[in-house]
Structure formats: structure tokens, C-alpha cells
């Protein structure tokens, strides 16, 4: 069901948690979302008003989905370019564009373009002190906003913690990394939100480690820690609407991922965490709980980093049953 207004409809291929959070952001902009999902049990399909069930490998199903959308974006890592290109030839708008997606899938081409632009790119295993990340939003006519540089932490290659802004990073160096991210948006003609990940080698040396299209896990802090979330700015950008402010709403925001644990039903621990610490912002994705699977995240903002980390990790651990008090 769609609203009877002149506001646009955005199509999303894929129905995971990124699409779910895009739906939440779209409601604030009065934008309709049309989902292309594998089944009705996917995270975003559980809350969507308009869902088409199908596969990108089926051109007829894909065409039915795209009908009536102003622009189509993605919550997917696999692309059926042959069918998508057919739609593009017929006038369907995709953001990010198919050419941008294909370019960024070629590691060799990405490396060449970055090195040609004199940007430092990781091309071998290196020792590093920490990982940093930046979200950028860019519209078709070139308006851009860049978010604060954040520090990320992984456990067994899974993102578990984000601190915004990154501690112990000078304003000058943060600005330098933000300018690199903005330059990348132009090099690859990216439309929408994307993330640039950096390796901090120490001694003010940094390497670009990865470029990721669309809203990403390391930007979930923006839902509660920035004036405009990465999800809202992604929608604004792909529709060529004025972009929202990325400024911080508090000196520090911490995001901790909630990974599947002992509790298959997380409602009671969810209520406990709400009562225990009312300033927590807990986001659950409606996904089936499996060990190690990302099923939600916790955001909290304030002034004291150590205190915020303790509270966010305590909530995430309680939600998954690692602690019981």
C-alpha cells in the first residue's frame, strides 16, 4: 500500500537491516519505500508496506518491482548486472549507478584510480594501530556532506564497536581524511552514502583500506549521534534533495553491535536494559537470533567515553545473555 501523495517512491533491492533502517528514515521524509525481497521473513520486509517477492535473476519480477519507483537503491552485495542494465537502458535510475558499483568491485581498478590521484591505498598486509571510518553523502548534482571520523573495532572480523568522533585524532588530521573521502566521491562519481575505511599506521600515516557503498554498520551511530542519520541522508542524496547536517548532537557517541547469543526471545532483556539505563538507544532488527549474527546495536551519547563504553557494552552483553545482572 502506498500513500496518495506526490512524494516519490524509492525502490530497495534487498531487505536486510539496512533497508529496515532506510524505511524508518523514509517515514520522516514522507517518502514511500518499495522493497524487493527474497521472502517476507527478511528484516525490512517485516515492517514494509509495499513488498515484492522475487529474484533479481528473474527479469519479469524485477520489472514489476521497479514500476512506479523514482529511483532504485540497494541493500545487497550481489548484483545481476544483465537484468539491471536492461532496466537502466529503459530509463530506470539506480543510485549508486551500476557503473560505480562495477568499478568498485574491481580491486585493481580501484587501486589504479586511487594511486593515480595520489591517494594512499592498502595493497598488502601491513601493521596498524587502529581502524578509522568516515561516512559521506553525495547527491547527483554534487552536493556533499561528510560525517566525523570514527574509530572502529572488530572482533573476529566482525565490527563490534564504534566511537564517534575518533579519540586522539587531531582536527587537522581528521579534516585531511575527510577531504580524501570527499575526493573519492568525485573520483568514482558516487551518489548516495558511502564509507571510506582507513588504517591508522601511527605517526600520522594512514592508508585507505576499503570503500563501501550505501549505509554501513560503522555509520549506525549517526541514527542517534548526528543531526541527520546516514540513512536519511542516503535517501535525500539519491533523490537529489537538499542534504541534512551531519554534525554531532553530543560530544561523544558510542555504538556497540548486539550479536546473537543465548536469548532467542530478546524482549525481556530488552525491557531490562530500557529500565536499567533509560538513555540507551537500542535498535533491534527483527532477525532470527543465531550465534554471532548481528541482530541489533546499542547507541549512547554523552561526555565521558569510558562511562559510555561501559554502559553500551553492558547492554549488548545483557541482551545476548553473556551477563545476567
SERO-4910 file (N, C-alpha, C, O; in steps of 0.05 Angstrom, whole numbers):
BEGIN
 pado doro    nc1    nc2    nc3   cac1   cac2   cac3    cc1    cc2    cc3    oc1    oc2    oc3
  Unk    A     17    -24      0      0      0      0     18     25      0     37     26     16
  Unk    A     12     44    -17     27     69    -18      8     92    -13    -16     90    -16
  Unk    A     20    114     -4      4    138      2     -3    153    -23     11    152    -43
  Unk    A    -26    167    -22    -36    181    -46    -25    210    -45    -39    229    -40
  Unk    A      1    213    -49     14    239    -49     32    241    -73     35    222    -88
  Unk    A     44    264    -76     63    268    -98     92    264    -89    111    269   -104
  Unk    A     95    254    -65    122    247    -55    132    223    -70    116    205    -78
  Unk    A    159    221    -74    169    199    -91    169    172    -76    168    170    -52
  Unk    A    171    151    -93    175    124    -82    203    114    -89    212    116   -112
  Unk    A    217    105    -69    244     94    -72    243     63    -71    231     52    -53
  Unk    A    255     51    -90    257     21    -91    283     12    -78    304     25    -82
  Unk    A    281     -9    -62    306    -20    -50    307    -50    -58    289    -65    -52
  Unk    A    329    -57    -70    334    -85    -76    349    -97    -53    371    -89    -47
  Unk    A    336   -116    -40    347   -127    -15    330   -118      8    319    -95      8
  Unk    A    328   -134     29    310   -128     51    323   -134     78    309   -144     96
  Unk    A    348   -129     81    362   -133    107    358   -110    126    340    -94    122
  Unk    A    376   -109    146    373    -88    166    378    -60    155    367    -41    166
  Unk    A    395    -57    135    400    -31    123    374    -20    111    367      3    115
  Unk    A    360    -37     96    334    -30     84    314    -23    106    298     -5    103
  Unk    A    315    -38    128    296    -33    150    300     -5    161    281      9    166
  Unk    A    326      3    165    331     30    176    326     52    155    320     74    163
  Unk    A    328     45    129    320     64    109    290     69    109    281     92    105
  Unk    A    275     48    115    245     52    117    239     70    140    222     88    138
  Unk    A    253     67    163    248     84    186    255    113    180    240    131    188
  Unk    A    276    117    165    284    145    157    264    156    137    258    180    137
  Unk    A    254    139    119    236    149     98    210    159    109    198    178     99
  Unk    A    201    147    131    176    156    143    177    185    153    157    199    152
  Unk    A    201    194    161    204    221    170    204    241    146    199    265    149
  Unk    A    210    231    122    211    248     98    186    245     82    183    257     60
  Unk    A    167    229     91    142    223     77    147    210     50    132    214     30
  Unk    A    169    195     48    176    180     24    167    151     26    171    139     47
  Unk    A    155    141      5    147    113      4    170     95     -4    187    103    -20
  Unk    A    171     72      8    192     52      1    178     27    -10    158     18      0
  Unk    A    190     18    -32    181     -7    -45    204    -27    -44    225    -22    -54
  Unk    A    199    -49    -31    221    -69    -26    220    -91    -47    199   -100    -55
  Unk    A    244   -101    -54    247   -125    -70    261   -145    -52    285   -144    -48
  Unk    A    245   -165    -42    255   -182    -21    254   -211    -30    238   -219    -47
  Unk    A    272   -228    -19    271   -256    -24    247   -270    -12    236   -288    -23
  Unk    A    240   -260     12    216   -271     26    207   -252     47    220   -232     52
  Unk    A    183   -257     58    171   -239     77    183   -240    104    176   -223    121
  Unk    A    202   -258    109    214   -260    136    239   -243    139    251   -242    160
  Unk    A    247   -230    117    272   -213    119    266   -189    137    244   -180    140
  Unk    A    288   -178    148    286   -157    168    269   -134    159    251   -126    174
  Unk    A    274   -123    136    259    -99    127    230   -107    118    212    -91    121
  Unk    A    227   -131    107    201   -139     97    181   -141    120    156   -138    116
  Unk    A    191   -145    145    173   -147    168    159   -121    174    137   -121    187
  Unk    A    170    -98    166    158    -73    173    149    -57    148    140    -34    151
  Unk    A    153    -68    124    148    -53     99    118    -54     92    105    -74     97
  Unk    A    108    -33     80     81    -32     70     79    -43     41     57    -52     33
  Unk    A    100    -42     26    100    -50     -2    123    -68     -8    146    -59    -10
  Unk    A    118    -94    -10    139   -114    -14    133   -130    -39    111   -141    -42
  Unk    A    153   -132    -57    151   -150    -80    170   -173    -74    194   -169    -70
  Unk    A    160   -198    -75    177   -221    -70    187   -231    -97    172   -235   -116
  Unk    A    213   -234    -99    224   -243   -124    254   -245   -124    267   -243   -103
  Unk    A    266   -249   -147    295   -253   -150    304   -234   -172    291   -231   -193
  Unk    A    328   -222   -168    340   -205   -189    347   -221   -214    351   -209   -235
  Unk    A    348   -247   -212    354   -264   -235    329   -267   -253    331   -277   -275
  Unk    A    306   -259   -242    281   -261   -258    273   -233   -267    265   -216   -252
  Unk    A    277   -228   -293    273   -201   -304    244   -191   -301    240   -168   -296
  Unk    A    225   -209   -305    197   -201   -302    191   -192   -274    177   -172   -270
  Unk    A    200   -206   -254    196   -199   -226    210   -172   -220    199   -156   -206
  Unk    A    234   -169   -230    249   -144   -226    235   -120   -238    234    -99   -227
  Unk    A    224   -124   -262    210   -103   -276    185    -95   -261    178    -71   -259
  Unk    A    170   -115   -251    146   -109   -235    153    -93   -210    138    -75   -203
  Unk    A    175   -100   -198    184    -85   -174    191    -56   -180    182    -38   -166
  Unk    A    205    -52   -202    216    -25   -208    194     -6   -217    197     19   -216
  Unk    A    171    -17   -226    149      0   -236    140     20   -215    134     12   -192
  Unk    A    139     45   -222    129     66   -203    150     77   -185    143     95   -169
  Unk    A    175     68   -186    195     79   -169    210    102   -183    214    101   -207
  Unk    A    217    122   -168    233    144   -180    262    137   -182    276    144   -201
  Unk    A    272    122   -162    300    114   -162    301     87   -146    285     82   -128
  Unk    A    320     71   -154    324     45   -141    352     45   -128    372     53   -141
  Unk    A    353     37   -103    379     34    -89    382      5    -79    365    -12    -86
  Unk    A    403      0    -64    409    -28    -58    414    -33    -29    427    -17    -15
  Unk    A    405    -56    -19    414    -68      6    422    -96     -1    409   -116      7
  Unk    A    443    -98    -17    452   -124    -27    481   -123    -34    493   -102    -39
  Unk    A    494   -147    -34    522   -149    -41    526   -164    -67    548   -164    -78
  Unk    A    505   -175    -78    506   -190   -103    487   -176   -123    465   -168   -116
  Unk    A    497   -173   -148    482   -158   -168    479   -174   -193    499   -186   -202
  Unk    A    456   -175   -204    451   -187   -230    452   -165   -251    431   -154   -259
  Unk    A    476   -159   -260    480   -136   -277    465   -137   -303    456   -117   -313
  Unk    A    463   -161   -315    450   -163   -341    421   -153   -339    413   -137   -356
  Unk    A    406   -162   -319    378   -153   -317    376   -123   -308    359   -109   -317
  Unk    A    394   -115   -290    394    -88   -281    400    -68   -304    389    -47   -306
  Unk    A    419    -76   -321    426    -59   -344    402    -57   -364    398    -35   -375
  Unk    A    387    -78   -367    363    -76   -384    344    -55   -374    333    -39   -389
  Unk    A    340    -55   -348    323    -34   -336    335     -6   -339    320     13   -345
  Unk    A    361     -4   -336    374     22   -338    371     33   -367    366     57   -370
  Unk    A    373     15   -386    370     24   -414    342     34   -419    338     53   -435
  Unk    A    323     23   -405    295     31   -408    288     57   -392    266     66   -392
  Unk    A    308     67   -377    305     92   -364    304     91   -333    301    111   -320
  Unk    A    306     67   -322    306     64   -293    332     77   -281    354     72   -291
  Unk    A    328     93   -261    351    106   -247    360     89   -224    343     81   -207
  Unk    A    385     84   -222    397     69   -200    418     87   -186    434    100   -200
  Unk    A    417     89   -160    437    102   -144    445     85   -120    427     78   -104
  Unk    A    470     79   -117    492     86   -135    488     74   -163    473     55   -166
  Unk    A    501     86   -183    498     76   -210    511     49   -214    529     41   -198
  Unk    A    502     34   -234    513      8   -239    543     10   -246    559     -8   -239
  Unk    A    550     31   -261    578     34   -268    596     38   -244    618     28   -242
  Unk    A    586     54   -224    601     58   -199    604     32   -184    626     26   -174
  Unk    A    582     17   -182    584     -9   -168    604    -27   -181    621    -40   -167
  Unk    A    603    -29   -208    622    -47   -222    651    -38   -218    669    -54   -215
  Unk    A    655    -12   -220    683     -2   -216    694     -9   -189    716    -18   -187
  Unk    A    678     -5   -168    687    -10   -141    689    -40   -135    701    -47   -115
  Unk    A    678    -57   -152    682    -86   -148    708    -95   -159    717   -118   -154
  Unk    A    722    -78   -175    748    -85   -186    770    -74   -169    776    -50   -170
  Unk    A    783    -91   -153    804    -81   -135    827    -69   -150    838    -48   -142
  Unk    A    834    -80   -173    857    -70   -188    850    -42   -199    867    -24   -199
  Unk    A    826    -38   -209    818    -12   -220    816      9   -197    824     32   -201
  Unk    A    805      1   -174    804     19   -152    832     28   -144    837     52   -140
  Unk    A    850      9   -141    878     15   -134    890     35   -154    903     54   -146
  Unk    A    886     30   -180    898     47   -200    887     75   -199    902     95   -199
  Unk    A    860     78   -196    848    104   -195    857    120   -170    861    144   -172
  Unk    A    860    106   -148    868    120   -124    897    128   -125    905    151   -118
  Unk    A    914    110   -135    943    117   -137    947    139   -158    964    156   -154
  Unk    A    931    138   -180    933    160   -200    926    187   -188    936    208   -197
  Unk    A    909    186   -168    901    211   -154    918    217   -130    912    235   -114
  Unk    A    940    202   -127    959    205   -105    946    202    -78    952    216    -58
  Unk    A    928    182    -76    916    175    -51    927    149    -41    930    130    -56
  Unk    A    934    148    -15    948    124     -5    929    100     -1    909    102     14
  Unk    A    934     78    -15    917     55    -15    932     30     -5    955     25    -12
  Unk    A    918     15     12    929    -10     23    930    -31      0    909    -39    -10
  Unk    A    954    -41     -6    955    -62    -27    970    -87    -17    977   -105    -32
  Unk    A    975    -88     10    989   -111     22    983   -111     52    974    -91     62
  Unk    A    988   -133     65    984   -134     94   1004   -115    107   1028   -116    102
  Unk    A    994    -99    125   1011    -80    140   1003    -80    169    981    -88    177
  Unk    A   1021    -72    186   1015    -69    214   1002    -42    219   1011    -22    207
  Unk    A    982    -41    235    968    -16    240    959    -15    269    956    -35    283
  Unk    A    955     10    278    947     15    306    917     12    311    909      2    331
  Unk    A    902     21    291    873     21    294    860     26    267    873     32    247
  Unk    A    833     22    266    818     27    241    799     51    245    788     54    267
  Unk    A    797     67    225    780     90    225    760     89    202    765     74    182
  Unk    A    739    104    204    718    103    183    705    130    180    703    145    200
  Unk    A    696    136    156    682    161    150    658    156    132    661    142    112
  Unk    A    635    167    138    612    166    121    610    193    105    615    214    116
  Unk    A    603    191     80    599    214     63    573    211     48    566    188     40
  Unk    A    558    232     44    534    232     27    539    251      4    549    273      8
  Unk    A    531    242    -20    535    259    -44    510    256    -62    501    234    -67
  Unk    A    500    279    -72    477    279    -89    485    280   -118    508    285   -124
  Unk    A    466    275   -137    473    275   -165    485    301   -175    502    301   -193
  Unk    A    476    324   -164    487    349   -173    512    358   -158    522    380   -161
  Unk    A    522    340   -140    548    344   -128    549    355   -100    570    360    -90
  Unk    A    525    360    -88    526    369    -60    536    346    -43    528    323    -47
  Unk    A    553    352    -24    564    332     -6    563    341     23    565    365     29
  Unk    A    561    321     41    565    326     69    583    303     79    580    280     69
  Unk    A    599    309     98    618    288    108    615    287    139    614    307    152
  Unk    A    613    263    149    610    258    177    637    258    192    658    257    179
  Unk    A    636    258    218    660    257    234    675    231    229    663    211    223
  Unk    A    701    233    232    718    208    231    713    192    256    713    204    278
  Unk    A    708    166    253    702    150    277    723    127    279    736    120    259
  Unk    A    726    118    303    744     95    308    727     70    310    706     69    323
  Unk    A    736     49    296    721     24    295    738      1    307    763      2    307
  Unk    A    724    -18    318    738    -42    330    724    -67    320    699    -68    320
  Unk    A    740    -87    313    729   -112    303    738   -135    322    759   -134    333
  Unk    A    720   -155    324    726   -179    339    721   -202    320    698   -206    311
  Unk    A    742   -218    314    739   -240    295    727   -230    268    710   -242    256
  Unk    A    737   -207    259    730   -194    234    701   -184    233    691   -176    212
  Unk    A    688   -183    256    661   -172    258    662   -146    273    673   -144    295
  Unk    A    651   -125    261    650    -99    274    635   -101    300    612   -110    301
  Unk    A    647    -92    322    634    -94    348    631    -67    362    613    -64    379
  Unk    A    647    -47    354    646    -22    369    654      2    351    672     -1    335
  Unk    A    640     24    355    647     49    341    647     72    362    629     74    379
  Unk    A    667     89    360    669    113    376    669    138    358    687    140    341
  Unk    A    650    155    362    648    180    346    649    204    364    634    206    383
  Unk    A    667    223    358    688    222    338    712    205    348    714    198    372
  Unk    A    730    198    330    753    181    337    770    196    358    778    219    354
  Unk    A    776    183    380    793    195    400    822    198    391    831    183    374
  Unk    A    836    217    403    864    221    397    871    224    368    890    213    357
  Unk    A    854    240    355    859    247    327    856    277    325    835    289    331
  Unk    A    877    290    315    877    319    314    856    329    294    849    315    275
  Unk    A    846    353    298    827    365    280    839    367    252    825    363    232
  Unk    A    864    374    250    877    377    224    878    350    209    872    349    185
  Unk    A    885    329    223    886    303    211    858    292    203    855    280    182
  Unk    A    839    298    221    811    290    215    802    304    189    789    291    172
  Unk    A    808    329    187    800    344    163    813    333    138    801    332    117
  Unk    A    838    325    141    853    314    118    840    288    109    837    284     85
  Unk    A    832    271    127    819    246    120    791    251    108    783    237     89
  Unk    A    777    271    118    751    278    107    754    288     78    737    282     61
  Unk    A    774    304     73    779    314     46    785    291     27    777    291      4
  Unk    A    800    271     36    806    247     20    779    233     13    775    225    -10
  Unk    A    762    230     33    736    217     28    719    232      8    707    220    -10
  Unk    A    720    259     10    705    275    -10    717    272    -38    702    272    -58
  Unk    A    743    271    -39    756    267    -66    748    240    -78    744    238   -102
  Unk    A    746    220    -61    738    193    -71    710    194    -82    704    181   -102
  Unk    A    692    210    -70    665    212    -81    665    223   -109    648    215   -125
  Unk    A    684    240   -115    685    252   -142    699    232   -162    690    230   -185
  Unk    A    720    219   -153    734    200   -170    716    179   -181    717    172   -204
  Unk    A    699    168   -163    682    146   -170    653    154   -176    635    138   -181
  Unk    A    648    180   -176    622    191   -182    600    177   -166    580    168   -177
  Unk    A    604    176   -140    586    162   -122    562    180   -116    565    203   -109
  Unk    A    538    168   -117    514    182   -109    501    165    -86    498    141    -89
  Unk    A    495    179    -64    485    165    -41    505    167    -18    525    182    -20
  Unk    A    501    151      2    520    149     24    540    127     18    534    107      6
  Unk    A    565    132     26    585    111     24    605    115     47    605    135     61
  Unk    A    621     95     51    640     95     74    669     90     63    673     73     46
  Unk    A    687    106     74    716    101     69    728     91     95    726    104    116
  Unk    A    741     68     94    755     58    117    785     62    114    797     58     93
  Unk    A    797     70    136    826     76    137    840     58    158    828     50    178
  Unk    A    865     53    152    883     41    172    901     63    183    914     77    168
  Unk    A    902     66    209    919     85    223    945     70    229    946     53    246
  Unk    A    967     78    215    992     64    218   1009     76    241   1031     66    247
  Unk    A   1000     98    253   1015    112    273   1033    133    259   1037    133    235
  Unk    A   1042    152    275   1060    173    265   1046    189    242   1059    197    223
  Unk    A   1020    193    245   1004    209    225   1006    197    197   1005    212    178
  Unk    A   1007    171    195   1006    157    169    981    140    167    974    126    186
  Unk    A    967    143    145    942    129    141    940    117    113    951    128     94
  Unk    A    926     94    111    922     82     85    892     77     82    878     70    101
  Unk    A    882     80     57    854     73     51    853     43     50    868     30     35
  Unk    A    835     31     65    833      1     65    809     -9     49    810    -31     37
  Unk    A    787      6     48    763     -3     34    744     20     29    743     39     45
  Unk    A    729     18      8    707     36      1    681     20     -1    680      1    -16
  Unk    A    661     27     15    636     12     16    613     30      8    609     52     19
  Unk    A    597     21    -11    574     36    -20    550     31     -2    546     10     10
  Unk    A    533     52      1    509     51     16    514     54     46    537     55     54
  Unk    A    493     57     62    496     59     91    511     34    101    506     12     91
  Unk    A    528     37    121    543     15    131    542     14    162    534     33    175
  Unk    A    550     -9    172    548    -14    201    564      7    217    555     14    239
  Unk    A    586     16    207    602     35    222    589     63    223    599     81    236
  Unk    A    567     66    208    553     91    209    527     90    225    512    110    225
  Unk    A    521     68    238    496     65    254    495     85    277    473     92    286
  Unk    A    518     95    286    518    115    307    504    140    299    494    155    316
  Unk    A    502    145    273    491    171    264    461    172    269    449    194    269
  Unk    A    447    149    273    419    149    278    412    166    303    393    182    303
  Unk    A    429    164    323    424    179    348    446    199    354    442    216    372
  Unk    A    469    198    340    491    215    347    496    238    328    513    255    333
  Unk    A    481    239    306    484    261    287    457    274    282    436    262    286
  Unk    A    458    299    273    434    314    267    417    300    246    392    298    248
  Unk    A    430    289    226    417    274    205    431    247    202    455    247    198
  Unk    A    416    225    203    429    199    201    439    193    173    431    206    154
  Unk    A    457    173    172    466    164    145    443    154    128    444    156    104
  Unk    A    423    143    141    400    132    126    383    154    114    375    152     90
  Unk    A    377    174    129    362    197    118    378    211     96    366    218     76
  Unk    A    403    214    100    419    228     80    423    211     55    426    222     33
  Unk    A    423    185     58    424    168     34    399    172     17    401    175     -7
  Unk    A    376    173     30    351    178     15    351    206      3    343    209    -20
  Unk    A    359    225     18    360    253      8    379    254    -16    372    266    -37
  Unk    A    402    241    -14    422    242    -36    412    229    -61    414    241    -83
  Unk    A    401    205    -59    393    191    -84    369    204    -98    365    200   -121
  Unk    A    353    220    -82    331    235    -94    338    263   -101    321    279   -111
  Unk    A    364    270    -97    374    297   -103    360    318    -87    355    340    -97
  Unk    A    353    312    -62    342    331    -43    364    345    -28    387    334    -28
  Unk    A    359    368    -17    380    381      0    389    362     22    372    349     35
  Unk    A    414    360     26    425    342     46    423    354     74    424    378     78
  Unk    A    421    336     94    418    345    122    445    347    135    465    336    126
  Unk    A    445    362    157    470    367    172    481    341    184    465    325    195
  Unk    A    507    336    182    519    312    194    531    318    222    545    301    233
  Unk    A    526    342    233    540    350    258    532    332    282    510    321    283
  Unk    A    550    330    300    546    314    325    525    327    342    523    352    344
  Unk    A    508    311    355    488    322    374    499    321    403    486    332    421
  Unk    A    521    308    407    534    306    434    564    303    429    573    296    407
  Unk    A    580    309    450    609    307    446    619    280    437    638    278    421
  Unk    A    606    258    447    614    231    441    589    213    437    570    216    452
  Unk    A    590    196    417    570    175    414    585    149    411    604    146    396
  Unk    A    575    128    425    586    101    423    565     83    412    542     84    420
  Unk    A    574     66    393    556     45    382    569     18    387    592     14    382
  Unk    A    553      0    398    562    -28    402    542    -47    389    518    -45    393
  Unk    A    552    -65    373    535    -85    360    525   -105    379    539   -113    398
  Unk    A    500   -115    375    489   -137    390    490   -161    373    477   -163    352
  Unk    A    505   -181    381    508   -206    366    492   -228    380    489   -229    404
  Unk    A    480   -245    363    463   -266    374    477   -283    395    500   -290    392
  Unk    A    462   -289    416    473   -305    439    454   -325    449    441   -340    433
  Unk    A    450   -325    475    434   -346    488    404   -341    485    388   -360    483
  Unk    A    396   -316    484    367   -310    484    356   -310    455    363   -294    439
  Unk    A    338   -329    450    324   -329    425    301   -308    425    296   -296    404
  Unk    A    289   -304    448    269   -283    452    282   -260    468    288   -264    491
  Unk    A    287   -238    455    303   -216    468    285   -195    481    295   -174    490
  Unk    A    259   -200    482    241   -179    492    246   -173    522    247   -150    529
  Unk    A    248   -194    539    253   -189    567    279   -175    572    280   -155    587
  Unk    A    301   -184    561    326   -169    565    325   -141    554    338   -123    564
  Unk    A    310   -137    532    306   -111    520    293    -92    541    301    -69    544
  Unk    A    272   -102    554    258    -86    574    276    -80    597    275    -58    608
  Unk    A    292   -100    606    310    -95    628    330    -73    622    334    -55    638
  Unk    A    341    -73    598    361    -53    590    348    -25    589    360     -5    597
  Unk    A    324    -24    579    309      2    579    305     13    607    309     37    611
  Unk    A    298     -5    625    294      4    653    320     11    667    322     30    683
  Unk    A    340     -5    662    366     -2    675    380     24    667    393     37    684
  Unk    A    378     31    641    392     55    631    375     68    610    378     63    586
  Unk    A    357     86    619    338     99    600    350    115    578    337    121    558
  Unk    A    376    122    580    388    138    560    399    122    536    408    133    516
  Unk    A    398     95    539    406     78    517    387     80    494    363     84    498
  Unk    A    397     78    470    381     76    446    387     48    434    408     44    422
  Unk    A    367     30    437    371      2    428    356     -2    402    332      3    401
  Unk    A    370    -12    382    358    -18    356    360    -47    350    382    -58    347
  Unk    A    338    -61    349    337    -89    341    325    -93    314    308    -77    305
  Unk    A    334   -113    299    328   -115    271    306   -135    264    299   -139    241
  Unk    A    295   -149    284    274   -168    279    284   -193    265    268   -208    254
  Unk    A    310   -198    267    321   -222    253    322   -246    272    323   -243    296
  Unk    A    320   -269    260    323   -294    276    350   -294    290    371   -289    277
  Unk    A    350   -300    315    375   -299    331    391   -324    326    382   -347    330
  Unk    A    416   -320    317    435   -341    314    462   -332    326    468   -308    326
  Unk    A    477   -351    336    502   -344    349    520   -328    331    526   -337    308
  Unk    A    529   -305    340    548   -289    325    535   -272    304    549   -256    291
  Unk    A    509   -274    299    496   -258    279    489   -230    290    480   -228    312
  Unk    A    492   -209    273    484   -183    281    454   -181    282    440   -183    262
  Unk    A    443   -177    306    414   -175    309    405   -147    319    382   -142    322
  Unk    A    424   -130    324    417   -103    333    442    -87    340    465    -97    338
  Unk    A    438    -63    350    460    -47    361    450    -28    382    426    -23    384
  Unk    A    468    -19    398    463      0    420    478     26    415    502     25    410
  Unk    A    464     48    417    477     74    416    473     89    442    452     86    455
  Unk    A    493    104    450    490    121    473    509    145    470    532    143    461
  Unk    A    499    169    477    514    194    474    519    207    501    503    204    519
  Unk    A    541    222    503    547    236    527    574    249    526    584    257    505
  Unk    A    587    252    550    612    266    552    635    249    560    658    255    554
  Unk    A    630    227    575    652    211    586    654    185    570    637    167    572
  Unk    A    676    182    556    680    159    538    680    133    553    666    114    545
  Unk    A    695    131    574    696    106    590    669     97    600    662     74    599
  Unk    A    654    117    610    627    111    620    608    101    598    593     82    601
  Unk    A    610    115    575    592    107    552    599     79    542    581     63    536
  Unk    A    625     73    540    633     46    532    623     25    551    613      4    542
  Unk    A    626     30    577    617     10    597    587      5    594    578    -18    595
  Unk    A    572     26    592    542     24    591    533     10    565    515     -6    565
  Unk    A    545     17    542    537      5    517    544    -25    516    528    -41    507
  Unk    A    568    -31    525    576    -60    525    560    -76    546    553    -99    540
  Unk    A    554    -64    568    537    -77    588    510    -84    576    500   -107    579
  Unk    A    498    -65    562    472    -70    549    474    -92    528    457   -110    527
  Unk    A    494    -90    511    497   -110    490    501   -138    501    490   -158    491
  Unk    A    518   -140    522    523   -166    535    498   -177    549    493   -201    548
  Unk    A    482   -159    561    458   -168    574    437   -178    554    424   -198    558
  Unk    A    435   -164    532    416   -171    511    422   -199    499    404   -212    490
  Unk    A    447   -207    500    454   -232    488    459   -254    509    466   -277    502
  Unk    A    455   -247    535    458   -268    555    486   -273    565    490   -292    581
  Unk    A    505   -256    557    532   -261    567    535   -253    596    551   -264    610
  Unk    A    518   -234    605    516   -227    633    487   -228    641    469   -225    624
  Unk    A    481   -230    666    453   -232    675    447   -212    697    426   -213    710
  Unk    A    465   -192    701    459   -171    720    474   -146    712    472   -125    726
***
